[in-house]
């Protein structure tokens, strides 16, 4: 399984014939090293409707026919574009051809009146990936350790989301095999030192932390 960091909160995760694209903020992303037109995902995940997460989802989905997973109210808005949307609610799980997708609660605005931001717990061919989206720290993350998360993608930027200290507490609750920080250094307001986060995680939890620069990849 190949995990490629596009930048900000955007990842492309590939396994076999499946290509999963999370929070595709690319065209307006100053850190992105690829163009939206270069990506051909089979599935897209949109954690909420803010522009730095919705990003190029509609354009990519129209071009590729990718299925878009999101929360219900956000899905209603995206559905107006004529793309293929599967929109659920927090705590709900959808079975998919590659495994399953469960929407997990996120403490953040959705960008849609009455809507919910979310994270995703994705079972991709037997491996569990948690993409937290934009969220503050919540005790609900303790529920995730029973999910046997292989990889947690956690924001560390602070101000709009968890900062490094709270993200470290999240790692202690989730107990993933690996963690990758995201949502930092895209803009001055979310400037952080990911290497300091990595050291704290590994020193205090023993979990392997991977710092990827935009465009870099790792194998899981």
mmCIF file of the C-alpha atoms, coordinates in Angstrom:
data_MODEL
# 
_entry.id   MODEL 
# 
loop_
_atom_site.group_PDB 
_atom_site.id 
_atom_site.type_symbol 
_atom_site.label_atom_id 
_atom_site.label_alt_id 
_atom_site.label_comp_id 
_atom_site.label_asym_id 
_atom_site.label_entity_id 
_atom_site.label_seq_id 
_atom_site.pdbx_PDB_ins_code 
_atom_site.Cartn_x 
_atom_site.Cartn_y 
_atom_site.Cartn_z 
_atom_site.occupancy 
_atom_site.B_iso_or_equiv 
_atom_site.pdbx_formal_charge 
_atom_site.auth_seq_id 
_atom_site.auth_comp_id 
_atom_site.auth_asym_id 
_atom_site.auth_atom_id 
_atom_site.pdbx_PDB_model_num 
ATOM 1   C CA . UNK A 1 1   ? 0.000   0.000  0.000   1.00 0.00 ? 1   UNK A CA 1 
ATOM 2   C CA . UNK A 1 2   ? 1.419   3.368  -1.050  1.00 0.00 ? 2   UNK A CA 1 
ATOM 3   C CA . UNK A 1 3   ? 0.602   6.540  0.890   1.00 0.00 ? 3   UNK A CA 1 
ATOM 4   C CA . UNK A 1 4   ? 1.458   9.751  -0.925  1.00 0.00 ? 4   UNK A CA 1 
ATOM 5   C CA . UNK A 1 5   ? 1.255   13.141 0.789   1.00 0.00 ? 5   UNK A CA 1 
ATOM 6   C CA . UNK A 1 6   ? -0.029  15.800 -1.609  1.00 0.00 ? 6   UNK A CA 1 
ATOM 7   C CA . UNK A 1 7   ? 0.098   18.588 0.974   1.00 0.00 ? 7   UNK A CA 1 
ATOM 8   C CA . UNK A 1 8   ? -2.060  20.157 3.735   1.00 0.00 ? 8   UNK A CA 1 
ATOM 9   C CA . UNK A 1 9   ? -4.571  17.349 4.524   1.00 0.00 ? 9   UNK A CA 1 
ATOM 10  C CA . UNK A 1 10  ? -4.539  15.745 1.095   1.00 0.00 ? 10  UNK A CA 1 
ATOM 11  C CA . UNK A 1 11  ? -3.301  12.178 0.667   1.00 0.00 ? 11  UNK A CA 1 
ATOM 12  C CA . UNK A 1 12  ? -3.466  9.678  -2.178  1.00 0.00 ? 12  UNK A CA 1 
ATOM 13  C CA . UNK A 1 13  ? -3.535  6.088  -0.919  1.00 0.00 ? 13  UNK A CA 1 
ATOM 14  C CA . UNK A 1 14  ? -3.162  3.315  -3.490  1.00 0.00 ? 14  UNK A CA 1 
ATOM 15  C CA . UNK A 1 15  ? -3.645  -0.413 -3.118  1.00 0.00 ? 15  UNK A CA 1 
ATOM 16  C CA . UNK A 1 16  ? -4.097  -2.631 -6.176  1.00 0.00 ? 16  UNK A CA 1 
ATOM 17  C CA . UNK A 1 17  ? -6.730  -1.157 -8.493  1.00 0.00 ? 17  UNK A CA 1 
ATOM 18  C CA . UNK A 1 18  ? -8.008  1.261  -5.832  1.00 0.00 ? 18  UNK A CA 1 
ATOM 19  C CA . UNK A 1 19  ? -6.833  4.830  -5.457  1.00 0.00 ? 19  UNK A CA 1 
ATOM 20  C CA . UNK A 1 20  ? -8.252  6.845  -2.557  1.00 0.00 ? 20  UNK A CA 1 
ATOM 21  C CA . UNK A 1 21  ? -7.889  10.638 -2.494  1.00 0.00 ? 21  UNK A CA 1 
ATOM 22  C CA . UNK A 1 22  ? -8.538  12.496 0.761   1.00 0.00 ? 22  UNK A CA 1 
ATOM 23  C CA . UNK A 1 23  ? -9.444  16.197 1.077   1.00 0.00 ? 23  UNK A CA 1 
ATOM 24  C CA . UNK A 1 24  ? -8.185  17.171 -2.406  1.00 0.00 ? 24  UNK A CA 1 
ATOM 25  C CA . UNK A 1 25  ? -7.061  20.763 -1.806  1.00 0.00 ? 25  UNK A CA 1 
ATOM 26  C CA . UNK A 1 26  ? -4.598  21.001 -4.690  1.00 0.00 ? 26  UNK A CA 1 
ATOM 27  C CA . UNK A 1 27  ? -5.076  23.870 -7.160  1.00 0.00 ? 27  UNK A CA 1 
ATOM 28  C CA . UNK A 1 28  ? -5.060  26.629 -4.526  1.00 0.00 ? 28  UNK A CA 1 
ATOM 29  C CA . UNK A 1 29  ? -2.630  24.793 -2.240  1.00 0.00 ? 29  UNK A CA 1 
ATOM 30  C CA . UNK A 1 30  ? 0.722   26.615 -2.165  1.00 0.00 ? 30  UNK A CA 1 
ATOM 31  C CA . UNK A 1 31  ? 2.527   23.450 -1.022  1.00 0.00 ? 31  UNK A CA 1 
ATOM 32  C CA . UNK A 1 32  ? 1.105   21.004 -3.587  1.00 0.00 ? 32  UNK A CA 1 
ATOM 33  C CA . UNK A 1 33  ? 3.650   19.477 -5.974  1.00 0.00 ? 33  UNK A CA 1 
ATOM 34  C CA . UNK A 1 34  ? 1.111   18.013 -8.430  1.00 0.00 ? 34  UNK A CA 1 
ATOM 35  C CA . UNK A 1 35  ? -1.816  19.297 -10.446 1.00 0.00 ? 35  UNK A CA 1 
ATOM 36  C CA . UNK A 1 36  ? -5.349  18.081 -9.876  1.00 0.00 ? 36  UNK A CA 1 
ATOM 37  C CA . UNK A 1 37  ? -5.433  16.924 -13.501 1.00 0.00 ? 37  UNK A CA 1 
ATOM 38  C CA . UNK A 1 38  ? -2.581  14.497 -12.763 1.00 0.00 ? 38  UNK A CA 1 
ATOM 39  C CA . UNK A 1 39  ? -4.630  12.479 -10.273 1.00 0.00 ? 39  UNK A CA 1 
ATOM 40  C CA . UNK A 1 40  ? -7.083  9.745  -11.232 1.00 0.00 ? 40  UNK A CA 1 
ATOM 41  C CA . UNK A 1 41  ? -8.597  8.377  -8.025  1.00 0.00 ? 41  UNK A CA 1 
ATOM 42  C CA . UNK A 1 42  ? -11.298 5.735  -7.888  1.00 0.00 ? 42  UNK A CA 1 
ATOM 43  C CA . UNK A 1 43  ? -12.676 7.238  -4.651  1.00 0.00 ? 43  UNK A CA 1 
ATOM 44  C CA . UNK A 1 44  ? -12.583 10.679 -3.036  1.00 0.00 ? 44  UNK A CA 1 
ATOM 45  C CA . UNK A 1 45  ? -13.143 11.619 0.618   1.00 0.00 ? 45  UNK A CA 1 
ATOM 46  C CA . UNK A 1 46  ? -14.281 15.099 1.678   1.00 0.00 ? 46  UNK A CA 1 
ATOM 47  C CA . UNK A 1 47  ? -14.219 15.658 5.451   1.00 0.00 ? 47  UNK A CA 1 
ATOM 48  C CA . UNK A 1 48  ? -16.081 18.989 5.284   1.00 0.00 ? 48  UNK A CA 1 
ATOM 49  C CA . UNK A 1 49  ? -16.955 21.818 2.916   1.00 0.00 ? 49  UNK A CA 1 
ATOM 50  C CA . UNK A 1 50  ? -14.239 24.351 3.723   1.00 0.00 ? 50  UNK A CA 1 
ATOM 51  C CA . UNK A 1 51  ? -12.294 25.246 0.595   1.00 0.00 ? 51  UNK A CA 1 
ATOM 52  C CA . UNK A 1 52  ? -8.991  23.865 1.883   1.00 0.00 ? 52  UNK A CA 1 
ATOM 53  C CA . UNK A 1 53  ? -10.584 20.403 2.141   1.00 0.00 ? 53  UNK A CA 1 
ATOM 54  C CA . UNK A 1 54  ? -13.285 20.324 -0.532  1.00 0.00 ? 54  UNK A CA 1 
ATOM 55  C CA . UNK A 1 55  ? -10.720 21.738 -2.928  1.00 0.00 ? 55  UNK A CA 1 
ATOM 56  C CA . UNK A 1 56  ? -10.849 20.144 -6.385  1.00 0.00 ? 56  UNK A CA 1 
ATOM 57  C CA . UNK A 1 57  ? -13.209 17.318 -5.428  1.00 0.00 ? 57  UNK A CA 1 
ATOM 58  C CA . UNK A 1 58  ? -15.948 18.222 -7.897  1.00 0.00 ? 58  UNK A CA 1 
ATOM 59  C CA . UNK A 1 59  ? -13.647 18.747 -10.875 1.00 0.00 ? 59  UNK A CA 1 
ATOM 60  C CA . UNK A 1 60  ? -11.724 15.532 -10.220 1.00 0.00 ? 60  UNK A CA 1 
ATOM 61  C CA . UNK A 1 61  ? -14.898 13.503 -9.671  1.00 0.00 ? 61  UNK A CA 1 
ATOM 62  C CA . UNK A 1 62  ? -16.451 14.832 -12.889 1.00 0.00 ? 62  UNK A CA 1 
ATOM 63  C CA . UNK A 1 63  ? -13.334 13.943 -14.873 1.00 0.00 ? 63  UNK A CA 1 
ATOM 64  C CA . UNK A 1 64  ? -12.696 10.512 -13.383 1.00 0.00 ? 64  UNK A CA 1 
ATOM 65  C CA . UNK A 1 65  ? -16.130 9.322  -12.282 1.00 0.00 ? 65  UNK A CA 1 
ATOM 66  C CA . UNK A 1 66  ? -14.746 8.736  -8.777  1.00 0.00 ? 66  UNK A CA 1 
ATOM 67  C CA . UNK A 1 67  ? -17.232 8.084  -5.972  1.00 0.00 ? 67  UNK A CA 1 
ATOM 68  C CA . UNK A 1 68  ? -17.187 10.806 -3.301  1.00 0.00 ? 68  UNK A CA 1 
ATOM 69  C CA . UNK A 1 69  ? -17.713 9.907  0.383   1.00 0.00 ? 69  UNK A CA 1 
ATOM 70  C CA . UNK A 1 70  ? -18.761 12.635 2.801   1.00 0.00 ? 70  UNK A CA 1 
ATOM 71  C CA . UNK A 1 71  ? -21.304 13.604 5.455   1.00 0.00 ? 71  UNK A CA 1 
ATOM 72  C CA . UNK A 1 72  ? -24.972 14.069 4.584   1.00 0.00 ? 72  UNK A CA 1 
ATOM 73  C CA . UNK A 1 73  ? -25.410 17.844 4.288   1.00 0.00 ? 73  UNK A CA 1 
ATOM 74  C CA . UNK A 1 74  ? -22.062 18.270 2.546   1.00 0.00 ? 74  UNK A CA 1 
ATOM 75  C CA . UNK A 1 75  ? -23.114 15.471 0.211   1.00 0.00 ? 75  UNK A CA 1 
ATOM 76  C CA . UNK A 1 76  ? -26.353 17.262 -0.621  1.00 0.00 ? 76  UNK A CA 1 
ATOM 77  C CA . UNK A 1 77  ? -24.326 20.292 -1.692  1.00 0.00 ? 77  UNK A CA 1 
ATOM 78  C CA . UNK A 1 78  ? -21.830 18.278 -3.730  1.00 0.00 ? 78  UNK A CA 1 
ATOM 79  C CA . UNK A 1 79  ? -24.654 16.305 -5.328  1.00 0.00 ? 79  UNK A CA 1 
ATOM 80  C CA . UNK A 1 80  ? -25.816 19.491 -7.070  1.00 0.00 ? 80  UNK A CA 1 
ATOM 81  C CA . UNK A 1 81  ? -22.734 19.177 -9.289  1.00 0.00 ? 81  UNK A CA 1 
ATOM 82  C CA . UNK A 1 82  ? -23.955 15.886 -10.723 1.00 0.00 ? 82  UNK A CA 1 
ATOM 83  C CA . UNK A 1 83  ? -21.155 13.762 -9.294  1.00 0.00 ? 83  UNK A CA 1 
ATOM 84  C CA . UNK A 1 84  ? -21.504 10.342 -7.656  1.00 0.00 ? 84  UNK A CA 1 
ATOM 85  C CA . UNK A 1 85  ? -21.829 10.961 -3.901  1.00 0.00 ? 85  UNK A CA 1 
ATOM 86  C CA . UNK A 1 86  ? -22.263 8.551  -0.999  1.00 0.00 ? 86  UNK A CA 1 
ATOM 87  C CA . UNK A 1 87  ? -23.258 10.682 1.993   1.00 0.00 ? 87  UNK A CA 1 
ATOM 88  C CA . UNK A 1 88  ? -23.735 9.212  5.448   1.00 0.00 ? 88  UNK A CA 1 
ATOM 89  C CA . UNK A 1 89  ? -23.937 10.359 9.039   1.00 0.00 ? 89  UNK A CA 1 
ATOM 90  C CA . UNK A 1 90  ? -21.497 10.236 11.938  1.00 0.00 ? 90  UNK A CA 1 
ATOM 91  C CA . UNK A 1 91  ? -21.058 6.679  13.191  1.00 0.00 ? 91  UNK A CA 1 
ATOM 92  C CA . UNK A 1 92  ? -22.443 5.109  10.028  1.00 0.00 ? 92  UNK A CA 1 
ATOM 93  C CA . UNK A 1 93  ? -20.446 2.621  7.975   1.00 0.00 ? 93  UNK A CA 1 
ATOM 94  C CA . UNK A 1 94  ? -20.762 1.864  4.274   1.00 0.00 ? 94  UNK A CA 1 
ATOM 95  C CA . UNK A 1 95  ? -19.540 -1.403 2.806   1.00 0.00 ? 95  UNK A CA 1 
ATOM 96  C CA . UNK A 1 96  ? -17.473 -0.886 -0.324  1.00 0.00 ? 96  UNK A CA 1 
ATOM 97  C CA . UNK A 1 97  ? -15.754 -2.962 -2.975  1.00 0.00 ? 97  UNK A CA 1 
ATOM 98  C CA . UNK A 1 98  ? -12.405 -2.370 -1.208  1.00 0.00 ? 98  UNK A CA 1 
ATOM 99  C CA . UNK A 1 99  ? -13.667 -2.853 2.360   1.00 0.00 ? 99  UNK A CA 1 
ATOM 100 C CA . UNK A 1 100 ? -15.615 -0.197 4.244   1.00 0.00 ? 100 UNK A CA 1 
ATOM 101 C CA . UNK A 1 101 ? -15.847 3.488  5.137   1.00 0.00 ? 101 UNK A CA 1 
ATOM 102 C CA . UNK A 1 102 ? -17.025 4.708  8.547   1.00 0.00 ? 102 UNK A CA 1 
ATOM 103 C CA . UNK A 1 103 ? -17.638 8.371  9.368   1.00 0.00 ? 103 UNK A CA 1 
ATOM 104 C CA . UNK A 1 104 ? -16.049 9.382  12.657  1.00 0.00 ? 104 UNK A CA 1 
ATOM 105 C CA . UNK A 1 105 ? -16.902 12.508 14.613  1.00 0.00 ? 105 UNK A CA 1 
ATOM 106 C CA . UNK A 1 106 ? -14.748 15.620 14.204  1.00 0.00 ? 106 UNK A CA 1 
ATOM 107 C CA . UNK A 1 107 ? -14.900 18.764 16.345  1.00 0.00 ? 107 UNK A CA 1 
ATOM 108 C CA . UNK A 1 108 ? -14.970 21.395 13.617  1.00 0.00 ? 108 UNK A CA 1 
ATOM 109 C CA . UNK A 1 109 ? -17.327 23.476 11.491  1.00 0.00 ? 109 UNK A CA 1 
ATOM 110 C CA . UNK A 1 110 ? -18.659 21.746 8.390   1.00 0.00 ? 110 UNK A CA 1 
ATOM 111 C CA . UNK A 1 111 ? -18.940 24.790 6.113   1.00 0.00 ? 111 UNK A CA 1 
ATOM 112 C CA . UNK A 1 112 ? -22.608 23.894 5.510   1.00 0.00 ? 112 UNK A CA 1 
ATOM 113 C CA . UNK A 1 113 ? -25.435 25.135 7.709   1.00 0.00 ? 113 UNK A CA 1 
ATOM 114 C CA . UNK A 1 114 ? -26.687 22.272 9.868   1.00 0.00 ? 114 UNK A CA 1 
ATOM 115 C CA . UNK A 1 115 ? -23.981 19.943 8.633   1.00 0.00 ? 115 UNK A CA 1 
ATOM 116 C CA . UNK A 1 116 ? -21.228 17.985 10.348  1.00 0.00 ? 116 UNK A CA 1 
ATOM 117 C CA . UNK A 1 117 ? -17.516 17.775 9.764   1.00 0.00 ? 117 UNK A CA 1 
ATOM 118 C CA . UNK A 1 118 ? -16.153 14.249 9.957   1.00 0.00 ? 118 UNK A CA 1 
ATOM 119 C CA . UNK A 1 119 ? -13.124 12.039 9.827   1.00 0.00 ? 119 UNK A CA 1 
ATOM 120 C CA . UNK A 1 120 ? -12.955 8.657  8.125   1.00 0.00 ? 120 UNK A CA 1 
ATOM 121 C CA . UNK A 1 121 ? -12.039 5.179  9.293   1.00 0.00 ? 121 UNK A CA 1 
ATOM 122 C CA . UNK A 1 122 ? -11.324 3.310  6.070   1.00 0.00 ? 122 UNK A CA 1 
ATOM 123 C CA . UNK A 1 123 ? -10.764 -0.414 5.802   1.00 0.00 ? 123 UNK A CA 1 
ATOM 124 C CA . UNK A 1 124 ? -8.753  -0.710 2.590   1.00 0.00 ? 124 UNK A CA 1 
ATOM 125 C CA . UNK A 1 125 ? -8.123  -4.335 1.701   1.00 0.00 ? 125 UNK A CA 1 
ATOM 126 C CA . UNK A 1 126 ? -7.768  -5.276 5.356   1.00 0.00 ? 126 UNK A CA 1 
ATOM 127 C CA . UNK A 1 127 ? -5.727  -2.289 6.552   1.00 0.00 ? 127 UNK A CA 1 
ATOM 128 C CA . UNK A 1 128 ? -7.311  0.408  8.717   1.00 0.00 ? 128 UNK A CA 1 
ATOM 129 C CA . UNK A 1 129 ? -6.633  4.075  7.992   1.00 0.00 ? 129 UNK A CA 1 
ATOM 130 C CA . UNK A 1 130 ? -7.971  6.935  10.113  1.00 0.00 ? 130 UNK A CA 1 
ATOM 131 C CA . UNK A 1 131 ? -8.031  10.334 8.396   1.00 0.00 ? 131 UNK A CA 1 
ATOM 132 C CA . UNK A 1 132 ? -9.088  12.741 11.137  1.00 0.00 ? 132 UNK A CA 1 
ATOM 133 C CA . UNK A 1 133 ? -10.015 15.663 8.885   1.00 0.00 ? 133 UNK A CA 1 
ATOM 134 C CA . UNK A 1 134 ? -10.030 18.943 10.785  1.00 0.00 ? 134 UNK A CA 1 
ATOM 135 C CA . UNK A 1 135 ? -10.681 18.300 14.460  1.00 0.00 ? 135 UNK A CA 1 
ATOM 136 C CA . UNK A 1 136 ? -9.860  19.286 17.968  1.00 0.00 ? 136 UNK A CA 1 
ATOM 137 C CA . UNK A 1 137 ? -8.907  16.673 20.515  1.00 0.00 ? 137 UNK A CA 1 
ATOM 138 C CA . UNK A 1 138 ? -11.828 14.592 21.751  1.00 0.00 ? 138 UNK A CA 1 
ATOM 139 C CA . UNK A 1 139 ? -12.093 11.745 24.261  1.00 0.00 ? 139 UNK A CA 1 
ATOM 140 C CA . UNK A 1 140 ? -14.061 9.868  21.591  1.00 0.00 ? 140 UNK A CA 1 
ATOM 141 C CA . UNK A 1 141 ? -10.702 9.060  20.006  1.00 0.00 ? 141 UNK A CA 1 
ATOM 142 C CA . UNK A 1 142 ? -10.288 6.462  22.762  1.00 0.00 ? 142 UNK A CA 1 
ATOM 143 C CA . UNK A 1 143 ? -12.866 4.416  20.860  1.00 0.00 ? 143 UNK A CA 1 
ATOM 144 C CA . UNK A 1 144 ? -10.488 4.039  17.940  1.00 0.00 ? 144 UNK A CA 1 
ATOM 145 C CA . UNK A 1 145 ? -7.900  1.843  19.643  1.00 0.00 ? 145 UNK A CA 1 
ATOM 146 C CA . UNK A 1 146 ? -10.280 -1.102 19.379  1.00 0.00 ? 146 UNK A CA 1 
ATOM 147 C CA . UNK A 1 147 ? -10.354 -0.545 15.613  1.00 0.00 ? 147 UNK A CA 1 
ATOM 148 C CA . UNK A 1 148 ? -6.674  -1.596 15.360  1.00 0.00 ? 148 UNK A CA 1 
ATOM 149 C CA . UNK A 1 149 ? -5.730  1.426  13.279  1.00 0.00 ? 149 UNK A CA 1 
ATOM 150 C CA . UNK A 1 150 ? -2.715  0.789  11.061  1.00 0.00 ? 150 UNK A CA 1 
ATOM 151 C CA . UNK A 1 151 ? -2.219  4.438  10.066  1.00 0.00 ? 151 UNK A CA 1 
ATOM 152 C CA . UNK A 1 152 ? -3.534  7.645  11.642  1.00 0.00 ? 152 UNK A CA 1 
ATOM 153 C CA . UNK A 1 153 ? -3.403  10.909 9.701   1.00 0.00 ? 153 UNK A CA 1 
ATOM 154 C CA . UNK A 1 154 ? -3.668  13.686 12.289  1.00 0.00 ? 154 UNK A CA 1 
ATOM 155 C CA . UNK A 1 155 ? -3.686  17.493 12.067  1.00 0.00 ? 155 UNK A CA 1 
ATOM 156 C CA . UNK A 1 156 ? -1.048  19.290 14.130  1.00 0.00 ? 156 UNK A CA 1 
ATOM 157 C CA . UNK A 1 157 ? -1.337  22.872 12.880  1.00 0.00 ? 157 UNK A CA 1 
ATOM 158 C CA . UNK A 1 158 ? -3.145  24.310 15.928  1.00 0.00 ? 158 UNK A CA 1 
ATOM 159 C CA . UNK A 1 159 ? -5.433  27.393 15.773  1.00 0.00 ? 159 UNK A CA 1 
ATOM 160 C CA . UNK A 1 160 ? -7.982  25.714 13.458  1.00 0.00 ? 160 UNK A CA 1 
ATOM 161 C CA . UNK A 1 161 ? -7.370  22.125 14.678  1.00 0.00 ? 161 UNK A CA 1 
ATOM 162 C CA . UNK A 1 162 ? -5.394  20.177 17.245  1.00 0.00 ? 162 UNK A CA 1 
ATOM 163 C CA . UNK A 1 163 ? -1.885  21.367 17.845  1.00 0.00 ? 163 UNK A CA 1 
ATOM 164 C CA . UNK A 1 164 ? 1.105   19.068 18.368  1.00 0.00 ? 164 UNK A CA 1 
ATOM 165 C CA . UNK A 1 165 ? 0.483   18.562 22.101  1.00 0.00 ? 165 UNK A CA 1 
ATOM 166 C CA . UNK A 1 166 ? -3.144  17.557 21.607  1.00 0.00 ? 166 UNK A CA 1 
ATOM 167 C CA . UNK A 1 167 ? -2.247  15.411 18.601  1.00 0.00 ? 167 UNK A CA 1 
ATOM 168 C CA . UNK A 1 168 ? 0.228   13.566 20.821  1.00 0.00 ? 168 UNK A CA 1 
ATOM 169 C CA . UNK A 1 169 ? -2.612  12.866 23.260  1.00 0.00 ? 169 UNK A CA 1 
ATOM 170 C CA . UNK A 1 170 ? -4.686  11.618 20.331  1.00 0.00 ? 170 UNK A CA 1 
ATOM 171 C CA . UNK A 1 171 ? -1.925  9.153  19.415  1.00 0.00 ? 171 UNK A CA 1 
ATOM 172 C CA . UNK A 1 172 ? -1.904  7.876  23.001  1.00 0.00 ? 172 UNK A CA 1 
ATOM 173 C CA . UNK A 1 173 ? -5.655  7.214  22.761  1.00 0.00 ? 173 UNK A CA 1 
ATOM 174 C CA . UNK A 1 174 ? -5.782  5.777  19.238  1.00 0.00 ? 174 UNK A CA 1 
ATOM 175 C CA . UNK A 1 175 ? -2.659  3.585  19.523  1.00 0.00 ? 175 UNK A CA 1 
ATOM 176 C CA . UNK A 1 176 ? -2.057  3.276  15.758  1.00 0.00 ? 176 UNK A CA 1 
ATOM 177 C CA . UNK A 1 177 ? 0.899   1.437  14.261  1.00 0.00 ? 177 UNK A CA 1 
ATOM 178 C CA . UNK A 1 178 ? 1.958   4.548  12.335  1.00 0.00 ? 178 UNK A CA 1 
ATOM 179 C CA . UNK A 1 179 ? 1.043   8.228  12.394  1.00 0.00 ? 179 UNK A CA 1 
ATOM 180 C CA . UNK A 1 180 ? 1.604   10.970 9.821   1.00 0.00 ? 180 UNK A CA 1 
ATOM 181 C CA . UNK A 1 181 ? 1.065   14.647 10.757  1.00 0.00 ? 181 UNK A CA 1 
ATOM 182 C CA . UNK A 1 182 ? -0.920  16.878 8.410   1.00 0.00 ? 182 UNK A CA 1 
ATOM 183 C CA . UNK A 1 183 ? -2.573  20.316 8.205   1.00 0.00 ? 183 UNK A CA 1 
ATOM 184 C CA . UNK A 1 184 ? 0.534   22.344 9.096   1.00 0.00 ? 184 UNK A CA 1 
ATOM 185 C CA . UNK A 1 185 ? 2.906   24.852 7.418   1.00 0.00 ? 185 UNK A CA 1 
ATOM 186 C CA . UNK A 1 186 ? 0.513   25.548 4.542   1.00 0.00 ? 186 UNK A CA 1 
ATOM 187 C CA . UNK A 1 187 ? -0.121  29.053 5.906   1.00 0.00 ? 187 UNK A CA 1 
ATOM 188 C CA . UNK A 1 188 ? 1.638   31.133 8.593   1.00 0.00 ? 188 UNK A CA 1 
ATOM 189 C CA . UNK A 1 189 ? -1.210  30.605 11.084  1.00 0.00 ? 189 UNK A CA 1 
ATOM 190 C CA . UNK A 1 190 ? -0.528  26.858 11.205  1.00 0.00 ? 190 UNK A CA 1 
ATOM 191 C CA . UNK A 1 191 ? 3.284   26.849 11.258  1.00 0.00 ? 191 UNK A CA 1 
ATOM 192 C CA . UNK A 1 192 ? 4.663   23.911 13.234  1.00 0.00 ? 192 UNK A CA 1 
ATOM 193 C CA . UNK A 1 193 ? 7.780   21.742 13.574  1.00 0.00 ? 193 UNK A CA 1 
ATOM 194 C CA . UNK A 1 194 ? 6.730   18.231 12.487  1.00 0.00 ? 194 UNK A CA 1 
ATOM 195 C CA . UNK A 1 195 ? 10.077  16.743 13.512  1.00 0.00 ? 195 UNK A CA 1 
ATOM 196 C CA . UNK A 1 196 ? 9.458   17.825 17.109  1.00 0.00 ? 196 UNK A CA 1 
ATOM 197 C CA . UNK A 1 197 ? 6.057   16.128 16.950  1.00 0.00 ? 197 UNK A CA 1 
ATOM 198 C CA . UNK A 1 198 ? 7.646   12.983 15.549  1.00 0.00 ? 198 UNK A CA 1 
ATOM 199 C CA . UNK A 1 199 ? 10.203  12.862 18.372  1.00 0.00 ? 199 UNK A CA 1 
ATOM 200 C CA . UNK A 1 200 ? 7.557   13.390 21.055  1.00 0.00 ? 200 UNK A CA 1 
ATOM 201 C CA . UNK A 1 201 ? 5.340   10.657 19.609  1.00 0.00 ? 201 UNK A CA 1 
ATOM 202 C CA . UNK A 1 202 ? 8.116   8.116  19.348  1.00 0.00 ? 202 UNK A CA 1 
ATOM 203 C CA . UNK A 1 203 ? 9.628   8.975  22.749  1.00 0.00 ? 203 UNK A CA 1 
ATOM 204 C CA . UNK A 1 204 ? 6.329   8.895  24.650  1.00 0.00 ? 204 UNK A CA 1 
ATOM 205 C CA . UNK A 1 205 ? 4.301   6.238  22.823  1.00 0.00 ? 205 UNK A CA 1 
ATOM 206 C CA . UNK A 1 206 ? 6.618   4.032  20.762  1.00 0.00 ? 206 UNK A CA 1 
ATOM 207 C CA . UNK A 1 207 ? 4.355   4.601  17.746  1.00 0.00 ? 207 UNK A CA 1 
ATOM 208 C CA . UNK A 1 208 ? 6.285   5.120  14.512  1.00 0.00 ? 208 UNK A CA 1 
ATOM 209 C CA . UNK A 1 209 ? 5.776   8.679  13.237  1.00 0.00 ? 209 UNK A CA 1 
ATOM 210 C CA . UNK A 1 210 ? 6.490   9.492  9.605   1.00 0.00 ? 210 UNK A CA 1 
ATOM 211 C CA . UNK A 1 211 ? 7.012   13.065 8.414   1.00 0.00 ? 211 UNK A CA 1 
ATOM 212 C CA . UNK A 1 212 ? 6.339   13.375 4.695   1.00 0.00 ? 212 UNK A CA 1 
ATOM 213 C CA . UNK A 1 213 ? 7.014   16.473 2.643   1.00 0.00 ? 213 UNK A CA 1 
ATOM 214 C CA . UNK A 1 214 ? 4.473   17.272 -0.096  1.00 0.00 ? 214 UNK A CA 1 
ATOM 215 C CA . UNK A 1 215 ? 5.092   14.823 -2.932  1.00 0.00 ? 215 UNK A CA 1 
ATOM 216 C CA . UNK A 1 216 ? 6.765   12.192 -0.754  1.00 0.00 ? 216 UNK A CA 1 
ATOM 217 C CA . UNK A 1 217 ? 5.405   8.686  -0.208  1.00 0.00 ? 217 UNK A CA 1 
ATOM 218 C CA . UNK A 1 218 ? 5.694   5.750  2.152   1.00 0.00 ? 218 UNK A CA 1 
ATOM 219 C CA . UNK A 1 219 ? 4.770   2.069  1.927   1.00 0.00 ? 219 UNK A CA 1 
ATOM 220 C CA . UNK A 1 220 ? 2.509   0.460  4.472   1.00 0.00 ? 220 UNK A CA 1 
# 
